[in-house]
C-alpha cells in the first residue's frame, strides 16, 4: 500500500463528532430543560399563572426522562457481563416454561 492510499484510508475514517454523541445530546437537552423549568416556575409564581405552572411540571417530567436516558446510555457503554447474561437467559426460559402449561389446548376443552 502506498503512502497516498494509506492517507486516504485514514482520512475516510472520521472521528465521532461531539454532536453525534447521545450522551452529549441528552446532557445538553437536560441543561436547557432544567433552565426552562426554573424560568417557567419563577414566572408562574410571579404572575400566578396556572398554565405556566402546569407547563413547568411538564418540563419536570421531561427532566426525569432525560435523566433516565443518560443512565441508560451509561449502562450501554459497559462491557457485557457473562454472569448477568446467563441469569437473563435463565429467567427468560423460566418465564417461557411457565407460559407453556397455560397454553395447553386441552385445558380449553370441557
C-alpha positions in Angstrom: 0.0 0.0 0.0 1.4 3.4 -1.0 1.6 6.3 1.3 -1.2 8.2 -0.5 -3.5 5.2 -0.3 -2.7 4.9 3.4 -3.5 8.6 3.9 -6.8 8.2 2.0 -7.7 5.3 4.2 -7.3 7.3 7.4 -8.9 10.4 6.0 -12.1 8.5 5.2 -12.4 7.4 8.9 -13.9 10.4 10.7 -13.8 10.7 14.4 -17.2 10.8 16.0 -18.4 14.4 16.2 -19.4 15.7 19.6 -23.0 16.4 18.5 -23.3 12.8 17.3 -22.7 11.6 20.8 -26.0 10.6 22.5 -24.6 11.3 26.0 -23.7 14.9 25.0 -27.1 15.5 23.3 -29.1 14.3 26.3 -26.9 16.3 28.7 -27.4 19.4 26.6 -31.1 18.8 26.5 -31.2 18.2 30.2 -29.4 21.5 30.8 -31.8 23.5 28.6 -34.9 21.8 30.1 -33.8 22.5 33.7 -33.2 26.1 32.7 -36.7 26.4 31.1 -38.2 24.6 34.1 -36.7 27.1 36.6 -37.7 30.1 34.4 -41.3 28.8 33.9 -41.6 28.1 37.7 -40.4 31.6 38.6 -42.6 33.4 36.1 -45.6 31.2 37.0 -45.2 32.2 40.7 -44.8 35.9 39.8 -47.8 36.0 37.5 -49.8 33.4 39.4 -50.4 31.6 36.1 -51.8 28.1 36.4 -50.9 27.4 32.8 -47.3 28.2 33.3 -47.2 26.1 36.5 -48.6 23.2 34.5 -46.0 23.7 31.8 -43.3 23.8 34.4 -44.5 20.4 35.8 -44.5 19.1 32.3 -40.9 20.2 31.9 -40.1 18.4 35.1 -41.3 15.1 33.6 -39.0 15.8 30.6 -36.1 16.3 33.0 -36.9 12.9 34.6 -37.0 11.4 31.1 -33.6 12.8 30.1 -32.0 11.6 33.4 -33.3 8.1 32.7 -31.9 8.3 29.1 -28.5 9.4 30.4 -28.5 6.5 32.9 -29.5 4.1 30.1 -26.7 5.4 27.8 -24.2 4.9 30.6 -25.3 1.3 31.0 -25.0 0.6 27.3 -21.3 1.7 27.4 -20.4 -1.0 29.8 -19.0 -4.3 28.7 -21.4 -7.2 29.0 -21.1 -9.5 32.0 -21.3 -13.2 31.2 -22.9 -13.9 34.6 -25.7 -11.4 34.1 -26.3 -12.7 30.5 -26.8 -16.2 31.7 -29.0 -15.1 34.5 -31.1 -13.2 32.0 -31.4 -16.2 29.7 -32.3 -18.5 32.6 -35.1 -16.1 33.7 -36.5 -15.9 30.2 -36.5 -19.7 30.0 -38.4 -19.9 33.3 -40.9 -17.4 32.0 -41.4 -19.4 28.8 -41.7 -22.7 30.7 -44.3 -21.1 32.9 -46.4 -20.0 29.9 -46.4 -23.4 28.2 -48.7 -25.2 30.6 -51.2 -22.4 30.4 -51.2 -22.6 26.6 -52.3 -26.3 26.6 -55.2 -26.6 24.2 -56.8 -29.5 26.2 -57.5 -27.2 29.1 -59.9 -25.2 26.9 -62.0 -28.3 26.0 -64.7 -29.3 28.6 
